[in-house]
Structures are given as structure tokens and as C-alpha cells.
């Protein structure tokens, strides 16, 4: 199978009627204009896409910040509670400590069958 060289293609193109050559040329120009236009629109839309991505990232960071603020407030409340006599006593009892004069009673849990 023989490959067609550029000269053969040009010869075949020039062998077409003038109207056909004009139509082919117009179609080629439209295709080139479409390709350039697509590239240009892509370049124009890139900053819009970047802004959109930045807004999503900002929203994610703000949501994470708010969640951390809520967690921080909860931990501050726990810390404040643990600094009181009642909070200290509650945590000591969880660890098995008893007050002087009290007797510790351990109730075994029932095994689940």
C-alpha cells in the first residue's frame, strides 16, 4: 500500500472544482476557528473555575473551624467541671477511689449468654 505524499494531496485538492475547493477551505477555516475559540474560552473560564474551587475550600475550612470551636467550648466546660470539688469526686469514684470512712462495694456484672 502506497502512502500519499503531501504533493499528491495538494494535486488532488487543486484538481477539484473551484466551488469545492472554496467549501473545503471554509470548512477548514471554521474548524481552525472553532479550535482557537475553544482554547480561548477555556483560558477565560479558568479563573472562574479557580474562584469556585477557592470558595469550596473556604467553605470547608470555615465548617472545620466551627466544628473545632464547638469541640473547644465543650472541652472548656469539661475542664471547668473537673476543676470543681464535685467534678474531682466524680472522676475519683470512676477510678475506684472512696472517701474516708466509706466502704467500697464491687458488684460483678452478669455475663451475657
C-alpha positions as CSV (number, residue, x, y, z in Angstrom):
1,X,0.0,0.0,0.0
2,X,1.4,3.3,-1.1
3,X,1.3,6.4,1.2
4,X,0.1,9.6,-0.4
5,X,2.6,12.4,-0.1
6,X,1.7,16.0,0.5
7,X,2.2,16.8,-3.1
8,X,-0.3,14.2,-4.2
9,X,-2.9,15.5,-1.7
10,X,-2.2,19.1,-3.0
11,X,-2.6,17.9,-6.6
12,X,-5.9,16.2,-5.8
13,X,-7.1,19.3,-3.9
14,X,-6.2,21.6,-6.8
15,X,-7.9,19.1,-9.2
16,X,-11.2,19.8,-7.5
17,X,-13.6,22.4,-8.8
18,X,-13.2,26.0,-7.6
19,X,-16.5,25.8,-5.6
20,X,-15.5,22.5,-3.9
21,X,-12.1,24.0,-3.0
22,X,-13.8,27.0,-1.5
23,X,-16.2,24.8,0.5
24,X,-13.3,22.7,1.8
25,X,-11.3,25.8,2.6
26,X,-14.2,27.4,4.5
27,X,-14.8,24.1,6.5
28,X,-11.1,24.0,7.4
29,X,-11.2,27.7,8.5
30,X,-14.3,27.0,10.6
31,X,-12.6,24.0,12.2
32,X,-9.5,26.1,13.0
33,X,-11.6,29.0,14.3
34,X,-13.6,26.6,16.5
35,X,-10.4,25.1,17.9
36,X,-8.9,28.5,18.7
37,X,-12.2,29.7,20.1
38,X,-12.4,26.6,22.4
39,X,-8.9,27.2,23.6
40,X,-9.7,30.9,24.2
41,X,-12.9,30.1,26.1
42,X,-11.0,27.6,28.2
43,X,-8.5,30.3,29.1
44,X,-11.3,32.7,30.0
45,X,-13.1,30.2,32.2
46,X,-10.1,29.1,34.1
47,X,-10.1,32.0,36.6
48,X,-13.8,31.4,37.2
49,X,-13.1,27.7,38.0
50,X,-10.3,28.7,40.3
51,X,-12.6,31.1,42.2
52,X,-15.2,28.4,42.5
53,X,-12.6,25.9,43.9
54,X,-11.4,28.6,46.3
55,X,-14.9,29.2,47.6
56,X,-15.4,25.5,48.2
57,X,-12.1,25.2,50.0
58,X,-13.0,28.3,52.1
59,X,-16.4,26.8,53.0
60,X,-14.8,23.5,54.0
61,X,-12.2,25.4,56.2
62,X,-15.0,27.5,57.8
63,X,-17.0,24.4,58.6
64,X,-14.0,22.7,60.1
65,X,-13.2,25.9,62.2
66,X,-16.7,26.0,63.5
67,X,-16.6,22.3,64.5
68,X,-13.3,22.9,66.3
69,X,-14.8,25.9,68.1
70,X,-17.7,23.7,69.3
71,X,-15.3,21.0,70.4
72,X,-13.1,23.6,72.2
73,X,-16.1,25.0,74.1
74,X,-17.2,21.5,75.1
75,X,-13.7,20.7,76.4
76,X,-13.6,24.0,78.3
77,X,-16.8,23.1,80.0
78,X,-15.4,19.7,80.9
79,X,-12.2,21.3,82.3
80,X,-14.2,23.8,84.3
81,X,-16.3,20.9,85.7
82,X,-13.2,18.9,86.5
83,X,-11.8,21.8,88.5
84,X,-14.7,21.8,90.9
85,X,-14.9,19.6,94.0
86,X,-17.9,17.7,92.6
87,X,-16.1,17.0,89.3
88,X,-13.0,15.8,91.1
89,X,-15.0,13.5,93.3
90,X,-17.0,12.1,90.3
91,X,-13.8,11.3,88.4
92,X,-12.1,9.8,91.5
93,X,-15.1,7.5,92.0
94,X,-14.9,6.3,88.4
95,X,-11.3,5.3,89.1
96,X,-12.4,3.3,92.2
97,X,-11.4,5.8,95.0
98,X,-13.6,6.1,98.1
99,X,-14.0,8.9,100.7
100,X,-12.5,8.2,104.2
101,X,-15.0,6.2,106.2
102,X,-16.7,4.7,103.2
103,X,-16.6,1.1,102.2
104,X,-16.1,0.1,98.6
105,X,-18.5,-2.4,97.2
106,X,-17.9,-4.1,93.9
107,X,-20.9,-5.6,92.1
108,X,-19.9,-8.1,89.4
109,X,-21.6,-7.7,86.1
110,X,-23.7,-10.6,84.8
111,X,-22.2,-12.4,81.9
112,X,-24.3,-12.2,78.7
113,X,-25.1,-15.6,77.2
